[in-house]
Amino acid sequence: MRISALSLSLAAIAISLSACQTLTPEERRAADERRCLGYGFRRGTDAFATCLQRIDLDRRADARAFRAQADENFDDFTRPIYYPRYYRR
């Protein structure tokens, strides 16, 4: 029983760490190119370059929106918290 609990916890740690992987710029570019090729664009054309540019702009807009939302959520914790004092008489 102890071995199965240990293996289960190791598997959970491995899965959680694998979720933290990020793409390198080269891998991201290759994925973007595959995406544009999947849409039917051909390499070396203006339409292909436009497709890559729009994917990049969309990614940047998502990052800006994520940062704005994170800032908005964090703003709630930067304000002073007021706790009224209650005195017994």
TIRO-2110 file (N, C-alpha, C; in Angstrom, 1 decimal):
// TIRO-2110
0.8, -1.2, 0.0, N, 1, A
0.0, 0.0, 0.0, CA, 1, A
0.9, 1.2, 0.0, C, 1, A
2.0, 1.2, 0.7, N, 2, A
2.8, 2.4, 0.8, CA, 2, A
3.5, 2.7, -0.5, C, 2, A
3.8, 1.6, -1.3, N, 3, A
4.5, 1.8, -2.6, CA, 3, A
3.5, 2.5, -3.6, C, 3, A
2.2, 2.0, -3.5, N, 4, A
1.3, 2.6, -4.5, CA, 4, A
1.0, 4.1, -4.1, C, 4, A
1.0, 4.4, -2.8, N, 5, A
0.7, 5.8, -2.4, CA, 5, A
1.9, 6.7, -2.9, C, 5, A
3.1, 6.1, -2.7, N, 6, A
4.3, 6.8, -3.1, CA, 6, A
4.4, 7.0, -4.7, C, 6, A
4.0, 6.0, -5.4, N, 7, A
4.0, 6.1, -6.9, CA, 7, A
2.9, 7.0, -7.3, C, 7, A
1.8, 7.0, -6.6, N, 8, A
0.7, 8.0, -7.0, CA, 8, A
1.2, 9.4, -6.8, C, 8, A
1.8, 9.7, -5.6, N, 9, A
2.3, 11.0, -5.4, CA, 9, A
3.4, 11.5, -6.3, C, 9, A
4.3, 10.6, -6.7, N, 10, A
5.3, 10.9, -7.7, CA, 10, A
4.7, 11.2, -9.1, C, 10, A
3.7, 10.4, -9.4, N, 11, A
3.0, 10.6, -10.7, CA, 11, A
2.3, 12.0, -10.7, C, 11, A
1.7, 12.4, -9.6, N, 12, A
1.0, 13.7, -9.5, CA, 12, A
2.0, 14.8, -9.6, C, 12, A
3.2, 14.6, -9.0, N, 13, A
4.2, 15.7, -9.0, CA, 13, A
4.7, 15.8, -10.5, C, 13, A
4.9, 14.7, -11.1, N, 14, A
5.4, 14.7, -12.5, CA, 14, A
4.4, 15.3, -13.4, C, 14, A
3.2, 15.1, -13.3, N, 15, A
2.1, 15.7, -14.1, CA, 15, A
2.1, 17.2, -13.9, C, 15, A
2.1, 17.6, -12.6, N, 16, A
2.0, 19.0, -12.3, CA, 16, A
3.3, 19.7, -12.9, C, 16, A
4.4, 19.1, -12.8, N, 17, A
5.6, 19.8, -13.3, CA, 17, A
5.6, 19.8, -14.9, C, 17, A
5.0, 18.8, -15.5, N, 18, A
5.0, 18.8, -17.0, CA, 18, A
4.1, 19.9, -17.5, C, 18, A
3.1, 20.3, -16.7, N, 19, A
2.2, 21.4, -17.1, CA, 19, A
2.8, 22.7, -17.1, C, 19, A
4.0, 22.8, -16.5, N, 20, A
4.7, 24.1, -16.4, CA, 20, A
5.6, 24.4, -17.6, C, 20, A
5.6, 23.5, -18.5, N, 21, A
6.5, 23.7, -19.7, CA, 21, A
6.0, 24.9, -20.5, C, 21, A
7.0, 25.6, -21.0, N, 22, A
6.6, 26.7, -22.0, CA, 22, A
7.3, 26.4, -23.3, C, 22, A
6.8, 27.0, -24.3, N, 23, A
7.3, 26.8, -25.7, CA, 23, A
8.5, 27.7, -25.9, C, 23, A
9.5, 27.2, -26.6, N, 24, A
10.6, 28.1, -26.9, CA, 24, A
10.1, 28.9, -28.1, C, 24, A
10.8, 30.1, -28.4, N, 25, A
10.3, 30.9, -29.6, CA, 25, A
10.4, 30.1, -30.9, C, 25, A
11.3, 29.2, -31.0, N, 26, A
11.4, 28.4, -32.2, CA, 26, A
10.2, 27.4, -32.3, C, 26, A
9.8, 26.8, -31.2, N, 27, A
8.7, 25.9, -31.2, CA, 27, A
7.4, 26.7, -31.4, C, 27, A
7.3, 27.8, -30.9, N, 28, A
6.1, 28.7, -31.1, CA, 28, A
6.0, 29.1, -32.5, C, 28, A
7.1, 29.4, -33.1, N, 29, A
7.1, 29.8, -34.6, CA, 29, A
6.7, 28.7, -35.4, C, 29, A
7.2, 27.5, -35.1, N, 30, A
6.9, 26.3, -35.9, CA, 30, A
5.4, 25.9, -35.8, C, 30, A
4.9, 26.1, -34.6, N, 31, A
3.4, 25.8, -34.3, CA, 31, A
2.6, 26.9, -35.1, C, 31, A
3.0, 28.1, -35.1, N, 32, A
2.3, 29.1, -35.9, CA, 32, A
2.3, 28.9, -37.4, C, 32, A
3.5, 28.4, -37.8, N, 33, A
3.6, 28.1, -39.3, CA, 33, A
2.7, 26.9, -39.6, C, 33, A
2.7, 25.9, -38.8, N, 34, A
1.8, 24.7, -39.0, CA, 34, A
0.3, 25.2, -39.0, C, 34, A
0.0, 26.1, -38.2, N, 35, A
-1.4, 26.6, -38.1, CA, 35, A
-1.8, 27.3, -39.4, C, 35, A
-0.9, 28.2, -39.8, N, 36, A
-1.2, 28.9, -41.1, CA, 36, A
-1.2, 28.0, -42.3, C, 36, A
-0.3, 27.0, -42.3, N, 37, A
-0.3, 26.0, -43.4, CA, 37, A
-1.6, 25.2, -43.3, C, 37, A
-2.1, 25.0, -42.1, N, 38, A
-3.4, 24.2, -42.0, CA, 38, A
-4.6, 25.1, -42.5, C, 38, A
-4.4, 26.4, -42.4, N, 39, A
-5.5, 27.3, -43.0, CA, 39, A
-5.4, 27.3, -44.5, C, 39, A
-4.4, 26.8, -45.1, N, 40, A
-4.3, 26.8, -46.5, CA, 40, A
-3.3, 27.8, -47.1, C, 40, A
-2.6, 28.6, -46.3, N, 41, A
-1.7, 29.5, -46.8, CA, 41, A
-0.4, 28.9, -47.2, C, 41, A
0.3, 29.4, -48.2, N, 42, A
1.6, 28.9, -48.6, CA, 42, A
2.7, 29.7, -48.1, C, 42, A
3.8, 29.1, -47.8, N, 43, A
5.0, 29.8, -47.3, CA, 43, A
5.5, 30.7, -48.4, C, 43, A
6.0, 31.9, -47.9, N, 44, A
6.6, 32.8, -48.9, CA, 44, A
5.6, 33.8, -49.5, C, 44, A
4.4, 33.7, -49.2, N, 45, A
3.4, 34.6, -49.7, CA, 45, A
3.0, 35.7, -48.7, C, 45, A
2.5, 36.8, -49.2, N, 46, A
2.1, 37.8, -48.3, CA, 46, A
1.0, 37.4, -47.3, C, 46, A
0.1, 36.5, -47.8, N, 47, A
-1.0, 36.0, -47.0, CA, 47, A
-0.5, 35.2, -45.8, C, 47, A
0.6, 34.4, -46.1, N, 48, A
1.2, 33.6, -45.0, CA, 48, A
1.8, 34.5, -44.0, C, 48, A
2.5, 35.6, -44.4, N, 49, A
3.1, 36.5, -43.5, CA, 49, A
2.0, 37.2, -42.7, C, 49, A
0.9, 37.6, -43.3, N, 50, A
-0.2, 38.2, -42.6, CA, 50, A
-0.8, 37.3, -41.6, C, 50, A
-0.9, 36.0, -41.9, N, 51, A
-1.4, 35.0, -41.0, CA, 51, A
-0.5, 35.0, -39.8, C, 51, A
0.8, 34.9, -40.0, N, 52, A
1.7, 34.8, -38.8, CA, 52, A
1.6, 36.1, -38.0, C, 52, A
1.5, 37.2, -38.7, N, 53, A
1.4, 38.5, -37.9, CA, 53, A
0.2, 38.6, -37.1, C, 53, A
-0.9, 38.1, -37.6, N, 54, A
-2.2, 38.2, -36.9, CA, 54, A
-2.2, 37.2, -35.7, C, 54, A
-1.5, 36.1, -35.9, N, 55, A
-1.4, 35.2, -34.7, CA, 55, A
-0.6, 35.8, -33.6, C, 55, A
0.5, 36.5, -34.0, N, 56, A
1.4, 37.1, -33.0, CA, 56, A
0.6, 38.3, -32.4, C, 56, A
-0.1, 39.1, -33.1, N, 57, A
-0.9, 40.2, -32.5, CA, 57, A
-1.9, 39.7, -31.6, C, 57, A
-2.6, 38.6, -32.0, N, 58, A
-3.6, 38.0, -31.1, CA, 58, A
-3.0, 37.5, -29.8, C, 58, A
-1.8, 36.9, -29.9, N, 59, A
-1.1, 36.4, -28.7, CA, 59, A
-0.7, 37.6, -27.8, C, 59, A
-0.3, 38.7, -28.4, N, 60, A
0.1, 39.9, -27.6, CA, 60, A
-1.2, 40.5, -26.9, C, 60, A
-2.3, 40.5, -27.7, N, 61, A
-3.5, 41.1, -27.1, CA, 61, A
-4.0, 40.2, -25.9, C, 61, A
-3.9, 38.9, -26.1, N, 62, A
-4.3, 38.0, -25.0, CA, 62, A
-3.4, 38.2, -23.7, C, 62, A
-2.1, 38.5, -24.0, N, 63, A
-1.2, 38.7, -22.8, CA, 63, A
-1.5, 40.0, -22.2, C, 63, A
-1.9, 41.1, -23.0, N, 64, A
-2.2, 42.4, -22.4, CA, 64, A
-3.5, 42.2, -21.6, C, 64, A
-4.5, 41.5, -22.1, N, 65, A
-5.7, 41.3, -21.4, CA, 65, A
-5.5, 40.5, -20.1, C, 65, A
-4.6, 39.5, -20.1, N, 66, A
-4.3, 38.7, -18.9, CA, 66, A
-3.7, 39.6, -17.9, C, 66, A
-2.7, 40.5, -18.3, N, 67, A
-2.0, 41.3, -17.3, CA, 67, A
-3.0, 42.4, -16.8, C, 67, A
-3.9, 42.9, -17.6, N, 68, A
-4.9, 43.8, -17.1, CA, 68, A
-5.8, 43.2, -16.1, C, 68, A
-6.3, 42.0, -16.3, N, 69, A
-7.1, 41.3, -15.4, CA, 69, A
-6.4, 40.9, -14.1, C, 69, A
-5.1, 40.6, -14.2, N, 70, A
-4.3, 40.3, -13.0, CA, 70, A
-4.1, 41.5, -12.2, C, 70, A
-3.9, 42.6, -12.9, N, 71, A
-3.7, 43.9, -12.1, CA, 71, A
-5.0, 44.3, -11.4, C, 71, A
-6.1, 44.1, -12.1, N, 72, A
-7.4, 44.4, -11.5, CA, 72, A
-7.7, 43.5, -10.3, C, 72, A
-7.4, 42.2, -10.4, N, 73, A
-7.6, 41.3, -9.3, CA, 73, A
-6.7, 41.7, -8.1, C, 73, A
-5.5, 42.1, -8.4, N, 74, A
-4.5, 42.4, -7.4, CA, 74, A
-4.8, 43.7, -6.7, C, 74, A
-5.5, 44.6, -7.4, N, 75, A
-5.8, 45.9, -6.9, CA, 75, A
-6.6, 45.8, -5.6, C, 75, A
-7.4, 44.8, -5.5, N, 76, A
-8.3, 44.6, -4.3, CA, 76, A
-7.4, 44.5, -3.0, C, 76, A
-6.2, 43.9, -3.2, N, 77, A
-5.4, 43.7, -2.0, CA, 77, A
-4.5, 44.8, -1.6, C, 77, A
-4.4, 45.9, -2.5, N, 78, A
-3.5, 47.0, -2.2, CA, 78, A
-4.2, 48.1, -1.3, C, 78, A
-5.5, 48.0, -1.2, N, 79, A
-6.1, 49.0, -0.4, CA, 79, A
-6.0, 48.7, 1.1, C, 79, A
-6.0, 49.7, 1.9, N, 80, A
-6.0, 49.5, 3.4, CA, 80, A
-7.3, 48.9, 3.8, C, 80, A
-7.2, 48.0, 4.7, N, 81, A
-8.4, 47.4, 5.3, CA, 81, A
-8.8, 48.0, 6.6, C, 81, A
-10.0, 48.4, 6.7, N, 82, A
-10.5, 49.1, 7.9, CA, 82, A
-11.3, 48.1, 8.7, C, 82, A
-10.9, 47.9, 10.0, N, 83, A
-11.7, 47.1, 10.9, CA, 83, A
-12.1, 48.0, 12.0, C, 83, A
-13.4, 48.3, 12.2, N, 84, A
-13.8, 49.2, 13.3, CA, 84, A
-13.6, 48.5, 14.6, C, 84, A
-13.2, 49.3, 15.6, N, 85, A
-13.0, 48.8, 16.9, CA, 85, A
-14.3, 48.9, 17.7, C, 85, A
-14.6, 47.8, 18.4, N, 86, A
-15.8, 47.8, 19.2, CA, 86, A
-15.3, 47.7, 20.7, C, 86, A
-15.8, 48.7, 21.4, N, 87, A
-15.4, 48.8, 22.8, CA, 87, A
-16.6, 48.4, 23.7, C, 87, A
-16.3, 47.6, 24.7, N, 88, A
-17.4, 47.2, 25.6, CA, 88, A
-17.6, 48.3, 26.6, C, 88, A
-18.7, 48.6, 27.0, N, 89, A
-19.0, 49.6, 28.0, CA, 89, A
-19.4, 49.0, 29.3, C, 89, A
END
